[in-house]
């Protein structure tokens, strides 16, 4: 899937054991690096955790 700046997304799953984000957390796409399959997100909760889509992280449209 392709993401564009300002798309709204919701977290389905993350492999990061240290984040406070939970499934259903919402955020705004800041940048999508298609070559590395990394989604840079500004989460509404204040986090800037990027999603490694090839690494097991999963999001859906909000």
Phi and psi restraints in degrees (range 20) as a CNS / XPLOR table:
assign (resid 1 and name C) (resid 2 and name N)
       (resid 2 and name CA) (resid 2 and name C) 1.0 -105.6 20.0 2
assign (resid 2 and name N) (resid 2 and name CA)
       (resid 2 and name C) (resid 3 and name N) 1.0 137.1 20.0 2
assign (resid 2 and name C) (resid 3 and name N)
       (resid 3 and name CA) (resid 3 and name C) 1.0 -115.7 20.0 2
assign (resid 3 and name N) (resid 3 and name CA)
       (resid 3 and name C) (resid 4 and name N) 1.0 145.2 20.0 2
assign (resid 3 and name C) (resid 4 and name N)
       (resid 4 and name CA) (resid 4 and name C) 1.0 -116.8 20.0 2
assign (resid 4 and name N) (resid 4 and name CA)
       (resid 4 and name C) (resid 5 and name N) 1.0 153.5 20.0 2
assign (resid 4 and name C) (resid 5 and name N)
       (resid 5 and name CA) (resid 5 and name C) 1.0 -52.9 20.0 2
assign (resid 5 and name N) (resid 5 and name CA)
       (resid 5 and name C) (resid 6 and name N) 1.0 136.4 20.0 2
assign (resid 5 and name C) (resid 6 and name N)
       (resid 6 and name CA) (resid 6 and name C) 1.0 79.1 20.0 2
assign (resid 6 and name N) (resid 6 and name CA)
       (resid 6 and name C) (resid 7 and name N) 1.0 0.9 20.0 2
assign (resid 6 and name C) (resid 7 and name N)
       (resid 7 and name CA) (resid 7 and name C) 1.0 -61.6 20.0 2
assign (resid 7 and name N) (resid 7 and name CA)
       (resid 7 and name C) (resid 8 and name N) 1.0 144.0 20.0 2
assign (resid 7 and name C) (resid 8 and name N)
       (resid 8 and name CA) (resid 8 and name C) 1.0 -96.7 20.0 2
assign (resid 8 and name N) (resid 8 and name CA)
       (resid 8 and name C) (resid 9 and name N) 1.0 133.4 20.0 2
assign (resid 8 and name C) (resid 9 and name N)
       (resid 9 and name CA) (resid 9 and name C) 1.0 -132.9 20.0 2
assign (resid 9 and name N) (resid 9 and name CA)
       (resid 9 and name C) (resid 10 and name N) 1.0 163.5 20.0 2
assign (resid 9 and name C) (resid 10 and name N)
       (resid 10 and name CA) (resid 10 and name C) 1.0 -129.3 20.0 2
assign (resid 10 and name N) (resid 10 and name CA)
       (resid 10 and name C) (resid 11 and name N) 1.0 143.7 20.0 2
assign (resid 10 and name C) (resid 11 and name N)
       (resid 11 and name CA) (resid 11 and name C) 1.0 -75.1 20.0 2
assign (resid 11 and name N) (resid 11 and name CA)
       (resid 11 and name C) (resid 12 and name N) 1.0 131.5 20.0 2
assign (resid 11 and name C) (resid 12 and name N)
       (resid 12 and name CA) (resid 12 and name C) 1.0 -100.4 20.0 2
assign (resid 12 and name N) (resid 12 and name CA)
       (resid 12 and name C) (resid 13 and name N) 1.0 -47.4 20.0 2
assign (resid 12 and name C) (resid 13 and name N)
       (resid 13 and name CA) (resid 13 and name C) 1.0 -159.0 20.0 2
assign (resid 13 and name N) (resid 13 and name CA)
       (resid 13 and name C) (resid 14 and name N) 1.0 142.7 20.0 2
assign (resid 13 and name C) (resid 14 and name N)
       (resid 14 and name CA) (resid 14 and name C) 1.0 -133.4 20.0 2
assign (resid 14 and name N) (resid 14 and name CA)
       (resid 14 and name C) (resid 15 and name N) 1.0 147.5 20.0 2
assign (resid 14 and name C) (resid 15 and name N)
       (resid 15 and name CA) (resid 15 and name C) 1.0 -89.2 20.0 2
assign (resid 15 and name N) (resid 15 and name CA)
       (resid 15 and name C) (resid 16 and name N) 1.0 -2.6 20.0 2
assign (resid 15 and name C) (resid 16 and name N)
       (resid 16 and name CA) (resid 16 and name C) 1.0 -77.4 20.0 2
assign (resid 16 and name N) (resid 16 and name CA)
       (resid 16 and name C) (resid 17 and name N) 1.0 111.3 20.0 2
assign (resid 16 and name C) (resid 17 and name N)
       (resid 17 and name CA) (resid 17 and name C) 1.0 -76.5 20.0 2
assign (resid 17 and name N) (resid 17 and name CA)
       (resid 17 and name C) (resid 18 and name N) 1.0 -8.5 20.0 2
assign (resid 17 and name C) (resid 18 and name N)
       (resid 18 and name CA) (resid 18 and name C) 1.0 -103.0 20.0 2
assign (resid 18 and name N) (resid 18 and name CA)
       (resid 18 and name C) (resid 19 and name N) 1.0 -6.0 20.0 2
assign (resid 18 and name C) (resid 19 and name N)
       (resid 19 and name CA) (resid 19 and name C) 1.0 -79.9 20.0 2
assign (resid 19 and name N) (resid 19 and name CA)
       (resid 19 and name C) (resid 20 and name N) 1.0 151.4 20.0 2
assign (resid 19 and name C) (resid 20 and name N)
       (resid 20 and name CA) (resid 20 and name C) 1.0 -88.7 20.0 2
assign (resid 20 and name N) (resid 20 and name CA)
       (resid 20 and name C) (resid 21 and name N) 1.0 -5.9 20.0 2
assign (resid 20 and name C) (resid 21 and name N)
       (resid 21 and name CA) (resid 21 and name C) 1.0 -66.7 20.0 2
assign (resid 21 and name N) (resid 21 and name CA)
       (resid 21 and name C) (resid 22 and name N) 1.0 143.5 20.0 2
assign (resid 21 and name C) (resid 22 and name N)
       (resid 22 and name CA) (resid 22 and name C) 1.0 -127.7 20.0 2
assign (resid 22 and name N) (resid 22 and name CA)
       (resid 22 and name C) (resid 23 and name N) 1.0 158.9 20.0 2
assign (resid 22 and name C) (resid 23 and name N)
       (resid 23 and name CA) (resid 23 and name C) 1.0 -50.6 20.0 2
assign (resid 23 and name N) (resid 23 and name CA)
       (resid 23 and name C) (resid 24 and name N) 1.0 134.2 20.0 2
assign (resid 23 and name C) (resid 24 and name N)
       (resid 24 and name CA) (resid 24 and name C) 1.0 98.7 20.0 2
assign (resid 24 and name N) (resid 24 and name CA)
       (resid 24 and name C) (resid 25 and name N) 1.0 -16.8 20.0 2
assign (resid 24 and name C) (resid 25 and name N)
       (resid 25 and name CA) (resid 25 and name C) 1.0 -58.6 20.0 2
assign (resid 25 and name N) (resid 25 and name CA)
       (resid 25 and name C) (resid 26 and name N) 1.0 138.6 20.0 2
assign (resid 25 and name C) (resid 26 and name N)
       (resid 26 and name CA) (resid 26 and name C) 1.0 -112.4 20.0 2
assign (resid 26 and name N) (resid 26 and name CA)
       (resid 26 and name C) (resid 27 and name N) 1.0 154.3 20.0 2
assign (resid 26 and name C) (resid 27 and name N)
       (resid 27 and name CA) (resid 27 and name C) 1.0 -159.0 20.0 2
assign (resid 27 and name N) (resid 27 and name CA)
       (resid 27 and name C) (resid 28 and name N) 1.0 179.4 20.0 2
assign (resid 27 and name C) (resid 28 and name N)
       (resid 28 and name CA) (resid 28 and name C) 1.0 -117.8 20.0 2
assign (resid 28 and name N) (resid 28 and name CA)
       (resid 28 and name C) (resid 29 and name N) 1.0 130.9 20.0 2
assign (resid 28 and name C) (resid 29 and name N)
       (resid 29 and name CA) (resid 29 and name C) 1.0 -67.3 20.0 2
assign (resid 29 and name N) (resid 29 and name CA)
       (resid 29 and name C) (resid 30 and name N) 1.0 129.8 20.0 2
assign (resid 29 and name C) (resid 30 and name N)
       (resid 30 and name CA) (resid 30 and name C) 1.0 -100.9 20.0 2
assign (resid 30 and name N) (resid 30 and name CA)
       (resid 30 and name C) (resid 31 and name N) 1.0 -34.5 20.0 2
assign (resid 30 and name C) (resid 31 and name N)
       (resid 31 and name CA) (resid 31 and name C) 1.0 -165.7 20.0 2
assign (resid 31 and name N) (resid 31 and name CA)
       (resid 31 and name C) (resid 32 and name N) 1.0 147.3 20.0 2
assign (resid 31 and name C) (resid 32 and name N)
       (resid 32 and name CA) (resid 32 and name C) 1.0 -124.4 20.0 2
assign (resid 32 and name N) (resid 32 and name CA)
       (resid 32 and name C) (resid 33 and name N) 1.0 120.4 20.0 2
assign (resid 32 and name C) (resid 33 and name N)
       (resid 33 and name CA) (resid 33 and name C) 1.0 -98.2 20.0 2
assign (resid 33 and name N) (resid 33 and name CA)
       (resid 33 and name C) (resid 34 and name N) 1.0 95.0 20.0 2
assign (resid 33 and name C) (resid 34 and name N)
       (resid 34 and name CA) (resid 34 and name C) 1.0 -65.1 20.0 2
assign (resid 34 and name N) (resid 34 and name CA)
       (resid 34 and name C) (resid 35 and name N) 1.0 -31.8 20.0 2
assign (resid 34 and name C) (resid 35 and name N)
       (resid 35 and name CA) (resid 35 and name C) 1.0 -64.3 20.0 2
assign (resid 35 and name N) (resid 35 and name CA)
       (resid 35 and name C) (resid 36 and name N) 1.0 -37.7 20.0 2
assign (resid 35 and name C) (resid 36 and name N)
       (resid 36 and name CA) (resid 36 and name C) 1.0 -102.5 20.0 2
assign (resid 36 and name N) (resid 36 and name CA)
       (resid 36 and name C) (resid 37 and name N) 1.0 -6.6 20.0 2
assign (resid 36 and name C) (resid 37 and name N)
       (resid 37 and name CA) (resid 37 and name C) 1.0 58.3 20.0 2
assign (resid 37 and name N) (resid 37 and name CA)
       (resid 37 and name C) (resid 38 and name N) 1.0 45.1 20.0 2
assign (resid 37 and name C) (resid 38 and name N)
       (resid 38 and name CA) (resid 38 and name C) 1.0 -113.9 20.0 2
assign (resid 38 and name N) (resid 38 and name CA)
       (resid 38 and name C) (resid 39 and name N) 1.0 130.3 20.0 2
assign (resid 38 and name C) (resid 39 and name N)
       (resid 39 and name CA) (resid 39 and name C) 1.0 -108.8 20.0 2
assign (resid 39 and name N) (resid 39 and name CA)
       (resid 39 and name C) (resid 40 and name N) 1.0 116.1 20.0 2
assign (resid 39 and name C) (resid 40 and name N)
       (resid 40 and name CA) (resid 40 and name C) 1.0 -90.6 20.0 2
assign (resid 40 and name N) (resid 40 and name CA)
       (resid 40 and name C) (resid 41 and name N) 1.0 124.5 20.0 2
assign (resid 40 and name C) (resid 41 and name N)
       (resid 41 and name CA) (resid 41 and name C) 1.0 -128.5 20.0 2
assign (resid 41 and name N) (resid 41 and name CA)
       (resid 41 and name C) (resid 42 and name N) 1.0 140.0 20.0 2
assign (resid 41 and name C) (resid 42 and name N)
       (resid 42 and name CA) (resid 42 and name C) 1.0 -100.3 20.0 2
assign (resid 42 and name N) (resid 42 and name CA)
       (resid 42 and name C) (resid 43 and name N) 1.0 101.9 20.0 2
assign (resid 42 and name C) (resid 43 and name N)
       (resid 43 and name CA) (resid 43 and name C) 1.0 -76.8 20.0 2
assign (resid 43 and name N) (resid 43 and name CA)
       (resid 43 and name C) (resid 44 and name N) 1.0 142.5 20.0 2
assign (resid 43 and name C) (resid 44 and name N)
       (resid 44 and name CA) (resid 44 and name C) 1.0 -58.6 20.0 2
assign (resid 44 and name N) (resid 44 and name CA)
       (resid 44 and name C) (resid 45 and name N) 1.0 -28.2 20.0 2
assign (resid 44 and name C) (resid 45 and name N)
       (resid 45 and name CA) (resid 45 and name C) 1.0 -77.0 20.0 2
assign (resid 45 and name N) (resid 45 and name CA)
       (resid 45 and name C) (resid 46 and name N) 1.0 -2.6 20.0 2
assign (resid 45 and name C) (resid 46 and name N)
       (resid 46 and name CA) (resid 46 and name C) 1.0 104.0 20.0 2
assign (resid 46 and name N) (resid 46 and name CA)
       (resid 46 and name C) (resid 47 and name N) 1.0 -9.3 20.0 2
assign (resid 46 and name C) (resid 47 and name N)
       (resid 47 and name CA) (resid 47 and name C) 1.0 -77.3 20.0 2
assign (resid 47 and name N) (resid 47 and name CA)
       (resid 47 and name C) (resid 48 and name N) 1.0 155.5 20.0 2
assign (resid 47 and name C) (resid 48 and name N)
       (resid 48 and name CA) (resid 48 and name C) 1.0 -121.3 20.0 2
assign (resid 48 and name N) (resid 48 and name CA)
       (resid 48 and name C) (resid 49 and name N) 1.0 26.0 20.0 2
assign (resid 48 and name C) (resid 49 and name N)
       (resid 49 and name CA) (resid 49 and name C) 1.0 -58.2 20.0 2
assign (resid 49 and name N) (resid 49 and name CA)
       (resid 49 and name C) (resid 50 and name N) 1.0 127.4 20.0 2
assign (resid 49 and name C) (resid 50 and name N)
       (resid 50 and name CA) (resid 50 and name C) 1.0 -86.3 20.0 2
assign (resid 50 and name N) (resid 50 and name CA)
       (resid 50 and name C) (resid 51 and name N) 1.0 149.7 20.0 2
assign (resid 50 and name C) (resid 51 and name N)
       (resid 51 and name CA) (resid 51 and name C) 1.0 -99.0 20.0 2
assign (resid 51 and name N) (resid 51 and name CA)
       (resid 51 and name C) (resid 52 and name N) 1.0 125.2 20.0 2
assign (resid 51 and name C) (resid 52 and name N)
       (resid 52 and name CA) (resid 52 and name C) 1.0 -94.7 20.0 2
assign (resid 52 and name N) (resid 52 and name CA)
       (resid 52 and name C) (resid 53 and name N) 1.0 91.5 20.0 2
assign (resid 52 and name C) (resid 53 and name N)
       (resid 53 and name CA) (resid 53 and name C) 1.0 -66.4 20.0 2
assign (resid 53 and name N) (resid 53 and name CA)
       (resid 53 and name C) (resid 54 and name N) 1.0 -29.3 20.0 2
assign (resid 53 and name C) (resid 54 and name N)
       (resid 54 and name CA) (resid 54 and name C) 1.0 -81.6 20.0 2
assign (resid 54 and name N) (resid 54 and name CA)
       (resid 54 and name C) (resid 55 and name N) 1.0 -11.6 20.0 2
assign (resid 54 and name C) (resid 55 and name N)
       (resid 55 and name CA) (resid 55 and name C) 1.0 -98.9 20.0 2
assign (resid 55 and name N) (resid 55 and name CA)
       (resid 55 and name C) (resid 56 and name N) 1.0 7.6 20.0 2
assign (resid 55 and name C) (resid 56 and name N)
       (resid 56 and name CA) (resid 56 and name C) 1.0 108.9 20.0 2
assign (resid 56 and name N) (resid 56 and name CA)
       (resid 56 and name C) (resid 57 and name N) 1.0 -9.1 20.0 2
assign (resid 56 and name C) (resid 57 and name N)
       (resid 57 and name CA) (resid 57 and name C) 1.0 -73.8 20.0 2
assign (resid 57 and name N) (resid 57 and name CA)
       (resid 57 and name C) (resid 58 and name N) 1.0 146.8 20.0 2
assign (resid 57 and name C) (resid 58 and name N)
       (resid 58 and name CA) (resid 58 and name C) 1.0 -140.9 20.0 2
assign (resid 58 and name N) (resid 58 and name CA)
       (resid 58 and name C) (resid 59 and name N) 1.0 135.2 20.0 2
assign (resid 58 and name C) (resid 59 and name N)
       (resid 59 and name CA) (resid 59 and name C) 1.0 -131.2 20.0 2
assign (resid 59 and name N) (resid 59 and name CA)
       (resid 59 and name C) (resid 60 and name N) 1.0 167.3 20.0 2
assign (resid 59 and name C) (resid 60 and name N)
       (resid 60 and name CA) (resid 60 and name C) 1.0 -139.5 20.0 2
assign (resid 60 and name N) (resid 60 and name CA)
       (resid 60 and name C) (resid 61 and name N) 1.0 161.7 20.0 2
assign (resid 60 and name C) (resid 61 and name N)
       (resid 61 and name CA) (resid 61 and name C) 1.0 -61.2 20.0 2
assign (resid 61 and name N) (resid 61 and name CA)
       (resid 61 and name C) (resid 62 and name N) 1.0 142.1 20.0 2
